[in-house]
Amino acid sequence: MTHAPSKTILAIATVLALGCAASEPPEEANPLRPAGEGQVYRADPGLDALVPENAMIEKVAGGFMFIEGPVWVTRAWEGTPFLLFSDVLGNAIYKWSPSGGAPTEFKKPVFEGEVAEGRLAGSNGMTLDADGNLFVAEHGNRRISKVTPDGKWTSFVDKYDGKRFNSPNDLVWRGADWLYFTDPPYGLIGQDESEDKEQDQNGVYRVSKDGKTVELLEPRMSRPNGIAFSPDGATMYVANSDPAQKHWQAFSIHEDGTLGLSRTFYDVTDQMEEGLPDGLKVDNQGNLFATGPGGVWIFSPDGKHLGTIKPTEVPANVGWADGGSTLYMTARTGLYRIKLSTGGKIP
């Protein structure tokens, strides 16, 4: 026999039900928010300490072919500060001043030979040494060039083991003694199948500051691309721009600068948005700002995806500027920037 519940029991049940309803968390806000010329995706609350809620993506310039390698020049050069960036398909380097106006040609052409349609013959990544000299990774010329503040261009390094590089792509100094760089085959017609390819590998190298000693550090990555170090120099990050193996690799660094253990830092092979792991920078706290599918992926040092900055065009590289707290993004045909709550070291 079933008894009807008493009024007391019904009252207790009602209170418990109301209490449970009140304790349920509110529905999560949309993690994707408008941000001027694009959007910001918030994957984790840790993003809030890096990207302000009111941060806006601004388009600075447009009309290029495929831009890359932004670097902020702050010393030794006349008229500093200014931003340099490469147009890889346009075979040019452009200069933009924060005082305004359209970017002007810094060097065009970079590669003076015949350029087949669609060939990535121009320059790519750029960086500065402690004396303000500019170092330029050149696809078509298959070398890294050194440019002094008075405008003199020389070939800094173009061979390993007597064989020409494929097409140096991105580069970064670790301290003042060694320049580390990646060498995928993107500047060669046919890439790995090119008759001009002399190296057996697509490698990660380092070269001494005098340009005389070149060491192959990593020969196993299929498409090594963007490269950066943690603030303490103990970890090196390298992007792998292979559609079949889209990931960032992390290498421990020995005291002498050689590589230790390697691990996959983050894998995005399953991501279908446009773009591949490409250029990247690290902020002063060790967070990564890495271009990848759909935008600039932001990772904590322990590999947690915090969020993604998504300009209206997919970026290929990033660079710190304006005192270190503005992130410039080279994105296909346009140059973009966003003001952040964090910042990184300017070369």
N, C-alpha and C positions, 0 to 999 in steps of 0.2 A: 504494500500500500504506500502510495506516494503522498507526502504531506506538503502542503503549500508553505513556502518559507515565511518565517515570521517577519513582522515589520522591522524588528531590530536587525535581523540578518540582512534584509534588503537595504537598510540604511548603511550598514557597515560596507556592503558590497559597492554601494554607490560612491561612498567616500573613497574607497580604494581605487575604484575606476577613475574617478576624477583626479586623484593623486598621480596615478600612472600617466594619465593624459598630460598633466601639467609638467611632468618631468621629462617627457620626450623632447629631444632637441628640435629646434626649428628646422624647417627645410633649408638645405644648404643653398647659399646664393649661387648664381651662375658664375662658374669659375672663369669664364671668358668675358672680358669687359672691353668696351671701346677705348682707344687711346690715341686719338688724333689720326695720324696716317697709318692706322693699323689697329691691332688689338694686343692685349696681354692676357695670357692664360695662366691662372694661378692653380698649380697642382698641389701646393703644400703651403701652410701658414708661414713657413720660413721665408717665403718670397717677400713678405711684407717688410722685412728689414733691409731688403736690397732694392726693391722697386716700389717707389711711393704709389699710393692708391691713385693719386692724381697725375701720375707721370704721363707725358704725352710724347708720341713718336712724331718727329718733325721731318719733313722732306726738305733737304738742303739744296739739292741740285738733281737734274735729270738729263735724259737725252743721250746716254752713253750706250755702249754695246754690251759689255759684261765686265763690271768693275770689281776690284779686289784690293787686298793688301794695304788698308789705310794705316798711315803712321803720322803721328803728331810731332812736328819738328819745333823744338823750343830753344835751341842754343846753337851758337857758332855760325848759323846761317843769317845772312842779311835779310831783314824784314820778318824775322820770326816773331810770334809763332805762326805756323800755317800747317795745313793738312796736305799730305801727298797721298794719292791713290792711283792704282793701275787700272787701265782699261785693257784687259787681256786680248779681247778680240779687236779692239780699236788700235792696238799696237802703240799705246801712248801712256804717259804718266801725266796726271793733272795735279795742279796746285790750287788749293782753295784757302782764302784768308778769312778769318773770323770777322774782319771788318766789313765783309759783305761783298756782293758782286758775284758774277759767274766764275766758275773755275777757269783757269788759264792753262795752256800747255806748258808743262815743265820739260818734257822731252818727247818728241815725236819725229820720226819713228824710233822705237826702241830697237827693233830688229830691222835691219836694212836690206835683207834679202827678199826674194820673192815670197809672198805669203799666199799659200793656197787657200781657197775659200773654206771658212770654218776652222782653220788651223789656229790654235792658241799660241800665237807667236810672240806676243808682247810680254811684258813683265808681270809678275804676280806679287808675292810677299815682299815687304821692305822692313828694315829696322835700322837702328842707329847704334854706334858703339859709344864708349864713354867720352870720346873726343868729338862727337858730333858728326862723324863720317857716316854716310848713308850706304847701306848694303842692299842690293837689289837682286832678287831672284828672277832670272830671265829665261823664259821658255825657249824661244826661238834661237837665242844665242847659246843656250845650254850651259850657262855659267852663272856665277854670282859676281856682280860688279861692285866696285867700291867707288863712291863719289865723294870727293872732299868738299867742304863748304865753299871753296872757291870755284866749284863746278867742274873739276877735272875727273873724267871717267877712266877707270882702268879695270881690267879683268882681275878679279881677286882669286878665283879658283874655278877651273873648268874640267878637271880630270880627277879620276881616282884609279890608281893602279895603271896609269898610262892610257886609260880609256875615257872618252868623253862622257859626261853625265847625260842622263835622259833629258830632263827639263826641270831644274831646281824650282821648287814651288813655294815653300814658306821657310822662315828662318828666325832664330832667336838666340841671343847671347845668354850664356850661363856664366855670370861673372864677367871679367874683362879678358879672359884668355882663350875661350873657345866659343866658336859660332856653330850652332847645331842647325841642321836643315834637312828637308825632305826632298826626295827626287823621284816622283812618279813619272809616267811616260806621256802625260797629257799634251806636251808640246810636239810630240812626234806624230806624223801622219801614220795612222794604223796602230799607234801606241805600242803594245808589246810585240805586235807583228811587223813593226817598221824595220826596213832594211838598215836604217840609220842607227838603230838601237845597239849600243856597244856594251852596256852593262848587263850582266846576267840577271840582276835583281832590280827591284824598285826599292831603294834603300833609304835609311836614315843615317846621316853622316854627321861628323863634326870636323871642323877645320880650325887650326891654331890661328891666333891673331895676326901672325905674319904671313898666313896663307900657304905655308910650306908643308905642313903636316896635315894629311887628310886621313880620317879613320872611318871605316864602315862599322856602324854600331848595330844596325838591325836590318837584315836582308829578307825577312820573312813576310812582311806586310804586303798585301796585294796592291794597295793604292795609298801609301803614306802621304798625308797632306798637311793640315794645320798642325802646329807644334807650339808648346808652351811649357813653362816650368811652374811648380808650386813656389810660393814666396820664399821658402827656405832652400829651394834648389834641390830638394831631396827626391822629388818626383817629376818625371817628364811625361806629358800627355801628348799623344799623337792621334789625329783623326785618320780613319781609314775610309776613303771615299769610293768604296766599291759597292754597287747596288746589291750584290749578293752577300756582302759582309759589311754592313753599315754599323760601325762601332767606333768607340774611342778606347785606345789602349793606354794603360798607365805602366810606367817603368820606374823601378827604384833606381837611384843613382848612387854609385860608390863615391867615396871621397875624391878619387882621382877623376871623376866625371864620366867614367864608363858605366855601362848599363848593368843593373842587377836583374832581379826577378821582374817578370812581365805578367800583367793580368788584364782582362777585359774590364774596363772601367764602367762602360754602359753600352748596351747594344740596342740599336733601333732598326734592325733589319726588318722587323714586322711593321714598321710605320710606312704608310702609303702616301703621305703628303709629299709634295715636290721638294727636292733638295736632298743633299747628302751631308754627312759629317765633313766639315771643311775647316775654315779658319776658326781659331779660338784664342781667347785671352783669359787670364786668371786675375781675380781681384786681390786686394791686400789681405783678405781673410782666407784666401785659398779656394773661393768659389769659382767654378768654371762658367764662362760665357761662350758657348760653342755653337756655331752655326750648324744646322742640321735640317731634317725634314720639317718644313713649315715655318722655320724661324730660328731665333737664337735660344737654344736650350740652356737653362741655368741649373747647375748642379752644385750641391754642397760638396765639401771635400771628401765625404764618405760615400759619394755616389748617389745621393737622393735627388731625384728630379723635382725641383722647386717650382718651376714654371717656364714659360716660353714667351719671348718677345716676338711678335708677329707683324712686321711691317707689311704694307700692301704688296711688296715684292719680296721673294725669298732671298735672304742675305747669304753671301758666300764668305764674308769675313767681317771682323770687328776690330776696333782699336780704341784705346783710351785717349781722351783729349780734354782740353779746357780745364787744366788743373788735375785731371785724373778722374773726375766724377761724371763725365759725359761719355757715353758709348756711341761711337760712330759706326754705322753699318753700311757696307757696300753691298747693294742688293740689285743684281742684274743691271737695269738701266739707271737706277737712282741711288743717290747718297742720302742716308737717313741718320738721325741721331735721337738719343733719349737721355734725359737727365736722371741719374740714379742716386740712391742714398749710400751707395758704396762707390768704390773707385779702385783703380789699379795703377801700377807703375808705368810711367811713360818712358819708353826706351831712351 
